[in-house]
Amino acid sequence: MKRAFTLIELLVVIAIIAILAAILFPVFAQAKNAAKTSACVSNEKQFLLGFQMYANDYDDMFMPAYTSNPNVLWNQLFQPYIKNTDVFRCPAQSKPGITGWVSQNPPAGVARPFAVSYVANMHIMGDGQTPLVTGGVATNFGQVAQSSATVLLADGGSRALSSKPSITDRSENKDRAWLLNDPVKNAFANMACCASLTAVADASNPDWAGPSPRHAGKTATGFVDGHVKVLDPNRWYYPNTPWLDPLVGGQ
């Protein structure tokens, strides 16, 4: 005679499955987050390699953060070296945006505007026309005091606070941001054309931002020398931070 499961046995089996699920689901979630972080680090390493290739092609000069008339962003300028727009999207950011400032019809040979999940350090790259002096904007690798302690790009962007900690888990998202700036130091301050702009990262300007702690409270952070670390953003990002100043560098 076949023996059926009793109600108690079924409940025990269900309880065991529930316990296993409670144990394994967080592990799966952690593994998924770790994979997204690894992908983001890989993306940034490709950017840093492209940055070096650009400098090699232009007598050691850095790629600008943007150019004007037409308005072209750094991620578009990267395309001849990377030839892939997907790597500009962090898998942990669901909906990166496109700034309305960029020209919709760029020159021949320049990629059309596309979304980017990362922000590039304005204090290094400048505007492609006039060297900026606030924070000591560098124009080539020889002018960077500490390439291993100077941030070039990072997960972005969040609206920063003008006091420590500048980035929190509750920081307002700036999904279309593409420039990394100091929370209080305006990279345009010493330019006669643009001194009136409010372009610090704690401002309402959606294109300027601080780093975003998308990876379990940390940020994939790429440095001028080509290495990438996943760090608490507040370790290097705060008012008047030396980590964004190529003439000083982090401590």
JOGI-V932114 format. One record per helix or strand of 3 or more residues. SS is the DSSP state (hx for helix, st for strand). FROM is the first residue (numbers start at 1). TO is the last residue. If there is no record, write none. Layout:
BEGIN
ss=SS from=FROM to=TO
ss=SS from=FROM to=TO
END
This chain:
BEGIN
ss=hx from=7 to=57
ss=hx from=74 to=77
ss=hx from=79 to=82
ss=hx from=86 to=88
ss=st from=118 to=121
ss=hx from=122 to=125
ss=hx from=141 to=143
ss=hx from=147 to=149
ss=st from=151 to=158
ss=st from=208 to=211
ss=st from=218 to=223
ss=st from=228 to=231
ss=hx from=233 to=235
ss=hx from=242 to=244
END
